[in-house]
Each structure stands twice: as C-alpha cells, then as structure tokens.
Amino acid sequence: MAATPWPGCTGWDASAGCPGFNAPAGRGEKHVDEAAPARYAGAMSDDSAFKIFIVTAPGLEPMLCAEARDKGFAEPRAVKGGVTIQGGWQEVWRANLELRGASRVLARIGAFRAFHLAQLDKRARRIPWREILRPDVPVRVDAACKGSRIYHAGAAAQRIARAIGEELGSPVSPDAEVTIKARIDDDLCTVSVDTTGEPLHRRKHKEAVNKAPMRENLAALFLRRCGFEGTEPVVDPMCGSGTFVIEAAEIAAGLAPGRSRSFAFEKLASFDEAAWQRLRAEGGADGEAKSAVLFHGSDRDAGAIAMSRANAARAGVAALTEFTQQPIGALVAPDGPPGLVIVNPPYGGRIGDAKDLLPLYQTLGRTLLGGFSGWRVGLVTNDAALARATGLPFGPPAAQALHGGLRVTLFLTAPLA
Ligand SMILES: C[S@@+](CC[C@H](N)C(=O)[O-])C[C@H]1O[C@@H](n2cnc3c(N)ncnc32)[C@H](O)[C@@H]1O
C-alpha cells in the first residue's frame, strides 16, 4: 500500500493533505503560459511537446497526478480541476486510453493576451488550425470568461468560431463532437482542443445502471486512494451496477480503460490510425483478462446483480468477478487472503433519508467488524455521521470529491483487528 497517494507529483502541497494546492487559490495553472503571444509549442508535429490538461473531479487531483506519474507521463503537476503533463499527440492518445482517473483530456493549442474582441479575433487566427482540425469535420467552440475585459463568453466563442471558419473552412455546429475550449482569465486567453468527446468515465461496458451509480473514474481513484494495486481481493457488498468490482478486476488484469470506445482525437488532423493501433496493442488494450484473485460484489437487489453480471461480461472480466444477491447482514468474507472492502451505501438526501439509513450503516459496520478481520474498509458517503454510525475505525477523511452534485467523502480504515 502506497504511503501517500501522490509521491513524486509536483504542484500539490502533500503536507496540507487533500485537497490543498500550493498554487494561489483560483489561479489554477494559467501562469505557465503568461508570456506567450499566440504561442503554440512550435506547431504540433509528432515530436513537439505541448501542455496537456487532464480533467478530473475537483478534490481528486493528487490521485490522478500519482496515476499519471505511475503511467510514465512527463512532468505531472496537480492543478485545480486536473493534472497537467507535457507531451505530443501520442501522449494525448495514451492519456485517453490508459488514465482511469481522468474525465477528459485537453490539448493546449494556444495562449495569448486578449484585451478586446478584435484582438481575440486577430490572435485566434494565428493558431495553426490546419495542423489541428480537419476542414471536413464540424467543430464547436465553448468559451468562458473570468476577471477579464472580454466578459461576453458568447461573443468570444463566436469570434473564435469565425476565425476557424475563415482560416480553415470547418463547419461550426453546436452538436459537433470536436470542441475547442477557450478560457479567458485575467485577460489571458488559453485555447485547447477537447480530444476526448464523450467523458472518459463512459467506458462503454456499462449499459445497465441502477440508481446513483458511481462514475468509473471516481471509483478508480478511490480504489487507488485505498492503496489498491490490483493484487488483493475486493468486496463491494452494495455493488449496484458493479462499478468498483469491475474497475478493480480491470486494474488487476491490466486492461486499458478506454479499450472499447472511440475518442474525439480520431477526428483531428493529427490522427494517425496505424500509430494509434500500435499504441492500443502495446498498452494491453486487447489483453486477456487474468488475475490471481477474484473480485466480489453483492447487493440485496436482484436487478442490480443482473446488471453487474452483464456489465462485467461486456467488460471481459466475468471470469474474475462473482456477484451474489444478498442483504448486507448475510455478507461473509470470501475464502483466501484479506483485501479491501469498498462500498458506497445509499446516500442521505439522495436515495433515502439519513435517519432511515442509520440501521443500514450500523449493520454494515457490525458485519465487517465481526467477519472481516485483516481487511481494510473504504466507505464513500456524503454524511460523516452515517460513516461514524458504522463504528468502524476510520482515520481522517481520505479524499473528498464532487459527485453528481454531492460532496462525497472517502473514509478509510487500516486492516481491521
Ligand atoms: C449508491 S448505490 C451503489 C452504487 C454502486 N456503487 C454503483 O456504482 O452502481 C447503493 C446500493 O446499495 C444497495 N443496498 C441498499 N440496502 C442494501 C442492503 N440492506 N443490503 C445490500 N445492498 C443494499 C442498493 O440496492 C444500491 O444498489
């Protein structure tokens, strides 16, 4: 189990715990491009490095930073809302394919000062659009303005869209999969292309979902924060659609999370199908699912168990997973070595009322304290009082994140006595 979730990552004050940035609050990572007038890492040829911004749920940046470091990405740095790395198009593709904790990958294509719309229009035209976009693929432009003389996001988006249209001829459409994102912050305009499209938590294995499913990228980062490295069994006794169990099995089997889906970068000018297929093959995208340990889910709801089995089969990890219909009180530890119990019970205020949920959390605690000696427990909830009601020996909150509009906290124990 890793001592901290973020060794070796810069841009984050690990001593301050999680969350806590050493960058000034609200300023994110914009200082990096401060001096650049329409600079864009010397045209995006294969070997030129540029900045890549990997988005994740606010609060989980240090864990994603650690994942990016483990996966060998250059100069990972945790910043507000995500992680920056340096790289070229191959790294953009690989980040989309391999990073379980990411929700989106943005390639930085320009940064310049713009004090008024005419200047924005002129400088946006200096971006080498031909190297980035295809004239036959529709594009959409989203803009956001904060603390800047240009304050009308719609007008800013329209100027950039017009610049693209006139420089390259790409059709502009509000439904386009390829999106240019411009952020004007303190008169500094940073322009990125969204290389992902549909958010990365959509792995395309989970067709069936129950109420309040955990997003796959959050589940993966919570597993990481619990010290899970793919070598120990995992139990989720309220598994819903099976997210934690399936993510854990995929991690153990070394399967790439993006192996079954397409990405917006496949529609960019820089895309090279042969190089992409080589990268997928190298990254274990089509590997066979093997693991020395099994991953267990249970739920009292028969529909949830049917969904979990179908989702695991689609993910190619049916042989590594076991799903059982049973209430929490009937849970027993699987034979073999101890591992990790990870669970997000129904939330107060979302599916049920906190007071009504007390007995459920108490039963969960009793069951685990009585039968799971040697196992660690990770519990994700929006209510610290419910976590306390389990009687489990949790340390201080291990991570916090926004999930579906709720602030959820991961509580974590050491191995139970
Ligand atoms: C918030 S959902 C879990 C979502 C899941 N992590 C996912 O990603 O789909 C809570 C689950 O707890 C289950 N549950 C509620 N009470 C239970 C009980 N007494 N025993 C077992 N499962 C229960 C519900 O059926 C529901 O699927």
Ligand as a Chemical Component Dictionary entry (heavy atoms), coordinates in Angstrom:
data_LIG
# 
_chem_comp.id                   LIG 
_chem_comp.type                 NON-POLYMER 
_chem_comp.pdbx_formal_charge   0 
_chem_comp.three_letter_code    LIG 
# 
loop_
_chem_comp_atom.comp_id 
_chem_comp_atom.atom_id 
_chem_comp_atom.alt_atom_id 
_chem_comp_atom.type_symbol 
_chem_comp_atom.charge 
_chem_comp_atom.model_Cartn_x 
_chem_comp_atom.model_Cartn_y 
_chem_comp_atom.model_Cartn_z 
_chem_comp_atom.pdbx_ordinal 
LIG C1  C1  C 0  -25.430 4.128  -4.042 1  
LIG S1  S1  S 1  -25.878 2.557  -4.605 2  
LIG C2  C2  C 0  -24.333 1.835  -5.038 3  
LIG C3  C3  C 0  -23.916 2.214  -6.411 4  
LIG C4  C4  C 0  -22.775 1.407  -6.952 5  
LIG N1  N1  N 0  -21.525 1.730  -6.300 6  
LIG C5  C5  C 0  -22.667 1.613  -8.462 7  
LIG O1  O1  O 0  -21.666 2.143  -8.923 8  
LIG O2  O2  O -1 -23.619 1.282  -9.180 9  
LIG C6  C6  C 0  -26.304 1.686  -3.143 10 
LIG C7  C7  C 0  -26.704 0.242  -3.347 11 
LIG O3  O3  O 0  -26.947 -0.322 -2.051 12 
LIG C8  C8  C 0  -27.923 -1.348 -2.208 13 
LIG N2  N2  N 0  -28.492 -1.658 -0.889 14 
LIG C9  C9  C 0  -29.325 -0.893 -0.140 15 
LIG N3  N3  N 0  -29.610 -1.525 1.011  16 
LIG C10 C10 C 0  -28.963 -2.714 1.000  17 
LIG C11 C11 C 0  -28.852 -3.808 1.914  18 
LIG N4  N4  N 0  -29.509 -3.798 3.079  19 
LIG N5  N5  N 0  -28.060 -4.842 1.575  20 
LIG C12 C12 C 0  -27.397 -4.859 0.396  21 
LIG N6  N6  N 0  -27.486 -3.867 -0.506 22 
LIG C13 C13 C 0  -28.244 -2.813 -0.208 23 
LIG C14 C14 C 0  -28.903 -0.759 -3.200 24 
LIG O4  O4  O 0  -29.639 -1.789 -3.832 25 
LIG C15 C15 C 0  -27.968 0.018  -4.156 26 
LIG O5  O5  O 0  -27.674 -0.779 -5.280 27 
# 
loop_
_chem_comp_bond.comp_id 
_chem_comp_bond.atom_id_1 
_chem_comp_bond.atom_id_2 
_chem_comp_bond.value_order 
_chem_comp_bond.pdbx_ordinal 
LIG C1  S1  SING 1  
LIG S1  C2  SING 2  
LIG S1  C6  SING 3  
LIG C2  C3  SING 4  
LIG C3  C4  SING 5  
LIG C4  N1  SING 6  
LIG C4  C5  SING 7  
LIG C5  O1  DOUB 8  
LIG C5  O2  SING 9  
LIG C6  C7  SING 10 
LIG C7  O3  SING 11 
LIG C7  C15 SING 12 
LIG O3  C8  SING 13 
LIG C8  N2  SING 14 
LIG C8  C14 SING 15 
LIG N2  C9  SING 16 
LIG N2  C13 SING 17 
LIG C9  N3  DOUB 18 
LIG N3  C10 SING 19 
LIG C10 C11 SING 20 
LIG C10 C13 DOUB 21 
LIG C11 N4  SING 22 
LIG C11 N5  DOUB 23 
LIG N5  C12 SING 24 
LIG C12 N6  DOUB 25 
LIG N6  C13 SING 26 
LIG C14 O4  SING 27 
LIG C14 C15 SING 28 
LIG C15 O5  SING 29 
# 
